[in-house]
Amino acid sequence: MAHADDGYRLWLKFDPIANVQQRNSYAQKCQFIYSDNQEVIIKTAQKELQAGLSGLLGKKILILTNPAGKKGE
């Protein structure tokens, strides 16, 4: 039985990138989301970005408010 996407998923569909080599390359470069701004609208945007990237890359992307010791590629 086929399942239709609900409205939210249809609007924000973040299935993994099909090309595994490309997905792995992006995943290596995208380690975390950083912002020291804790306003509600920013936190909401961070969560949406986290959901999108996590879905596309097939891994959890952390949200950091203090990136001490971390660095992006």
Sine and cosine of phi, psi and omega as CSV:
sin_phi,cos_phi,sin_psi,cos_psi,sin_omega,cos_omega
0.00,0.00,0.79,-0.61,0.02,-1.00
-0.99,0.15,0.58,-0.81,0.03,-1.00
-0.91,-0.41,0.74,-0.67,0.05,-1.00
-0.99,0.14,0.52,-0.85,0.08,-1.00
-0.95,0.32,0.63,-0.78,0.09,-1.00
-0.97,0.24,0.12,-0.99,-0.08,-1.00
-0.85,0.52,-0.68,0.74,-0.02,-1.00
-0.90,0.43,-0.73,0.68,-0.02,-1.00
-0.92,0.39,-0.59,0.80,0.02,-1.00
-0.90,0.44,-0.63,0.78,0.00,-1.00
-0.96,0.27,-0.65,0.76,-0.07,-1.00
-0.87,-0.50,0.90,0.44,-0.03,-1.00
-1.00,0.09,0.91,-0.42,-0.04,-1.00
-0.84,-0.55,0.89,0.46,0.06,-1.00
-0.95,0.30,0.47,-0.88,-0.01,-1.00
-0.83,0.55,0.58,-0.81,0.07,-1.00
-0.87,0.50,0.79,-0.61,-0.12,-0.99
-0.91,0.41,-0.62,0.79,-0.01,-1.00
-0.97,0.23,0.96,-0.28,-0.11,-0.99
-0.88,0.48,-0.66,0.75,-0.01,-1.00
-0.89,0.46,-0.69,0.72,0.02,-1.00
-0.92,0.40,-0.69,0.72,0.02,-1.00
-0.86,0.51,-0.71,0.71,0.01,-1.00
-0.90,0.44,-0.61,0.79,0.04,-1.00
-0.89,0.45,-0.72,0.69,0.04,-1.00
-0.90,0.44,-0.67,0.74,-0.04,-1.00
-0.89,0.46,-0.58,0.81,0.02,-1.00
-0.92,0.40,-0.59,0.81,-0.04,-1.00
-0.99,0.14,-0.42,0.91,-0.06,-1.00
-0.97,-0.25,1.00,-0.09,-0.08,-1.00
-0.99,-0.14,-0.56,0.83,-0.05,-1.00
-0.29,-0.96,0.23,-0.97,0.10,-0.99
-0.93,-0.36,0.77,-0.64,-0.02,-1.00
-0.86,-0.50,0.71,-0.70,0.19,-0.98
-0.32,-0.95,0.73,-0.69,0.09,-1.00
-1.00,-0.07,0.04,1.00,0.04,-1.00
-1.00,0.06,0.85,-0.52,-0.07,-1.00
-0.95,-0.31,0.35,0.94,0.06,-1.00
-0.91,0.41,0.51,-0.86,-0.07,-1.00
-0.82,0.57,-0.70,0.71,-0.04,-1.00
-0.90,0.43,-0.60,0.80,0.02,-1.00
-0.94,0.35,-0.68,0.73,0.02,-1.00
-0.89,0.46,-0.60,0.80,0.05,-1.00
-0.90,0.43,-0.70,0.72,0.03,-1.00
-0.89,0.46,-0.64,0.77,0.03,-1.00
-0.87,0.49,-0.69,0.73,-0.02,-1.00
-0.91,0.41,-0.63,0.78,0.04,-1.00
-0.91,0.41,-0.69,0.73,0.04,-1.00
-0.89,0.45,-0.67,0.75,0.04,-1.00
-0.87,0.49,-0.71,0.70,0.00,-1.00
-0.89,0.46,-0.70,0.72,-0.01,-1.00
-0.90,0.44,-0.77,0.64,-0.01,-1.00
-0.91,0.42,-0.65,0.76,0.02,-1.00
-0.87,0.49,-0.66,0.75,0.03,-1.00
-0.92,0.39,-0.72,0.70,-0.03,-1.00
-0.92,0.39,-0.60,0.80,-0.11,-0.99
-0.99,-0.13,-0.19,0.98,0.04,-1.00
0.94,0.33,0.43,0.90,0.05,-1.00
-0.50,-0.87,0.40,-0.91,0.01,-1.00
-0.97,0.25,0.76,-0.65,0.07,-1.00
-0.98,-0.22,0.83,-0.55,-0.03,-1.00
-0.98,0.22,0.51,-0.86,0.15,-0.99
-0.96,-0.28,0.86,-0.52,-0.05,-1.00
-0.90,-0.44,0.62,-0.78,0.12,-0.99
-0.96,-0.27,-0.19,0.98,0.06,-1.00
-0.59,-0.80,0.99,-0.16,-0.08,-1.00
-0.99,0.12,0.43,0.90,-0.02,-1.00
-0.78,0.62,0.81,-0.59,0.03,-1.00
0.99,0.16,-0.10,1.00,0.01,-1.00
-0.97,-0.25,0.50,-0.87,0.12,-0.99
-0.49,-0.87,0.56,-0.83,0.06,-1.00
-0.99,0.14,0.18,-0.98,-0.01,-1.00
-0.97,0.23,0.00,0.00,0.00,0.00
